[in-house]
Amino acid sequence: MDLFEAIKNRHMCRNFDTEKAIPDDVMEKLIDAGKSAPSAGGLKDQRFKVVSDWETKNMLVEASLDQKQLADASAVIVVSSDLDVMGGKYGDRGEKLYAAQDCAASVQNILLACTALGLGACWIGAFDAESVKKILDLPDSYKTTILVAVGYEKL
């Protein structure tokens, strides 16, 4: 699928085929798409964690106002910014603005890659970031901005 088709056809998927796993090489392409996004000052502050185990995905459901698509998806890509990297160069503006912009650019790349690869995806921004940090044992310097539920759409 070409880029403009992916842009036109991309949509949020909240109904996933719970039986179908995403192959490792496909997940790698999604993460590479996220890493290829621009970042303020070329700092590449974006960090990605893939969660695919049932127990952790269910804990993420609880941390995200009961958004069950996180549990039904084959995987959840947790997108964070390393504020030590971003704040170290740009201070408060970097931590409060550029970090979120960098993560958003990464997620848009991931969403378009999902569409091009025949996957469904859902951008989730409503969650308790401190709970997610604790569940995933993320470093203190990470600010989690977006969760992306990814899987094959249930038709």
C-alpha positions as CSV (number, residue, x, y, z in Angstrom):
1,M,0.0,0.0,0.0
2,D,1.4,3.4,-0.9
3,L,1.7,6.2,1.7
4,F,-1.4,8.2,0.5
5,E,-3.6,5.1,0.6
6,A,-2.4,4.4,4.1
7,I,-3.2,8.0,5.1
8,K,-6.7,7.7,3.6
9,N,-7.5,4.2,5.0
10,R,-6.0,4.6,8.5
11,H,-8.6,4.3,11.2
12,M,-8.8,3.5,14.9
13,C,-9.4,-0.2,15.5
14,R,-11.0,-1.2,18.9
15,N,-12.0,-4.7,17.9
16,F,-9.1,-7.1,17.6
17,D,-8.8,-10.8,16.7
18,T,-7.5,-12.1,20.1
19,E,-6.2,-15.4,18.5
20,K,-3.8,-13.9,16.0
21,A,-0.3,-12.8,17.1
22,I,1.9,-10.3,15.3
23,P,5.1,-11.9,14.0
24,D,8.3,-10.6,15.5
25,D,9.6,-9.2,12.1
26,V,6.4,-7.2,11.7
27,M,6.6,-5.8,15.2
28,E,10.2,-4.8,14.4
29,K,9.0,-2.9,11.4
30,L,6.5,-1.0,13.5
31,I,9.1,0.0,16.1
32,D,11.5,1.0,13.3
33,A,8.8,3.2,11.9
34,G,8.4,4.9,15.3
35,K,12.2,5.3,15.6
36,S,12.3,6.9,12.1
37,A,10.1,9.8,13.2
38,P,11.7,13.2,13.6
39,S,12.6,14.5,17.0
40,A,13.5,17.9,18.4
41,G,17.2,18.6,17.8
42,G,17.6,15.1,16.4
43,L,17.9,13.9,20.0
44,K,15.8,10.7,19.4
45,D,14.3,10.8,22.9
46,Q,11.5,8.5,22.0
47,R,11.4,5.1,23.8
48,F,9.3,2.1,22.9
49,K,8.3,-0.9,25.0
50,V,6.2,-3.7,23.5
51,V,3.8,-5.5,25.9
52,S,2.2,-8.7,24.7
53,D,1.6,-10.8,27.8
54,W,-2.0,-11.1,29.0
55,E,-1.4,-10.2,32.6
56,T,0.4,-6.9,31.9
57,K,-2.0,-5.9,29.2
58,N,-4.8,-6.3,31.7
59,M,-3.0,-4.1,34.2
60,L,-2.8,-1.5,31.5
61,V,-6.5,-1.8,31.0
62,E,-7.0,-0.9,34.6
63,A,-4.6,2.1,34.3
64,S,-6.4,3.4,31.2
65,L,-9.9,3.9,32.4
66,D,-10.9,0.4,31.4
67,Q,-10.0,0.5,27.7
68,K,-10.4,-3.2,27.0
69,Q,-8.9,-3.0,23.5
70,L,-5.5,-3.0,25.3
71,A,-6.1,-6.5,26.5
72,D,-7.7,-7.7,23.2
73,A,-4.8,-6.4,21.0
74,S,-2.0,-8.7,20.2
75,A,0.4,-6.1,21.6
76,V,0.6,-2.7,23.2
77,I,3.4,-0.3,22.1
78,V,4.1,2.0,25.0
79,V,5.6,5.3,23.7
80,S,7.6,7.4,26.1
81,S,10.1,10.3,26.0
82,D,13.3,10.2,28.0
83,L,13.1,13.6,29.8
84,D,16.8,13.4,30.8
85,V,17.6,13.6,27.1
86,M,15.0,16.2,26.2
87,G,15.2,18.4,29.3
88,G,19.0,18.3,29.2
89,K,19.1,20.3,26.0
90,Y,15.8,22.2,26.0
91,G,14.8,22.5,29.6
92,D,11.2,23.0,30.6
93,R,10.0,23.6,27.0
94,G,11.6,20.4,25.9
95,E,10.0,18.3,28.7
96,K,6.6,19.8,28.4
97,L,6.2,20.3,24.6
98,Y,8.9,18.8,22.5
99,A,8.8,15.4,24.2
100,A,5.1,15.1,23.5
101,Q,5.5,16.2,19.9
102,D,8.3,13.7,19.3
103,C,6.1,10.8,20.7
104,A,3.2,11.9,18.6
105,A,5.3,11.9,15.4
106,S,6.5,8.4,16.3
107,V,2.9,7.2,16.9
108,Q,1.7,8.6,13.6
109,N,4.4,6.7,11.8
110,I,3.4,3.5,13.7
111,L,-0.3,4.0,12.8
112,L,0.5,4.4,9.1
113,A,2.8,1.4,9.2
114,C,0.1,-0.7,10.8
115,T,-2.3,0.3,8.0
116,A,0.2,-0.5,5.3
117,L,0.9,-3.9,6.9
118,G,-2.7,-4.8,7.3
119,L,-2.9,-4.3,11.0
120,G,-5.4,-2.4,13.1
121,A,-4.3,0.1,15.8
122,C,-5.7,2.4,18.4
123,W,-4.0,5.5,19.8
124,I,-4.7,5.8,23.5
125,G,-3.9,8.9,25.5
126,A,-6.3,8.5,28.5
127,F,-4.3,6.6,31.2
128,D,-2.6,7.2,34.5
129,A,1.0,7.7,33.4
130,E,2.4,7.0,36.9
131,S,0.5,3.7,37.1
132,V,1.9,2.7,33.7
133,K,5.4,3.6,34.8
134,K,5.0,1.4,37.9
135,I,3.4,-1.5,36.0
136,L,6.2,-1.6,33.4
137,D,9.0,-0.6,35.8
138,L,10.1,2.3,33.5
139,P,12.9,4.6,34.5
140,D,12.0,7.7,36.5
141,S,13.1,9.9,33.6
142,Y,10.6,8.4,31.2
143,K,7.3,10.3,30.5
144,T,4.8,7.9,28.9
145,T,2.6,9.9,26.5
146,I,0.8,7.3,24.3
147,L,-0.2,3.7,24.3
148,V,-0.9,2.0,21.0
149,A,-3.0,-1.1,20.9
150,V,-2.0,-3.2,17.8
151,G,-3.3,-6.3,16.3
152,Y,-5.3,-7.8,13.5
153,E,-8.7,-6.3,13.2
154,K,-11.7,-8.6,13.9
155,L,-14.1,-8.3,11.1
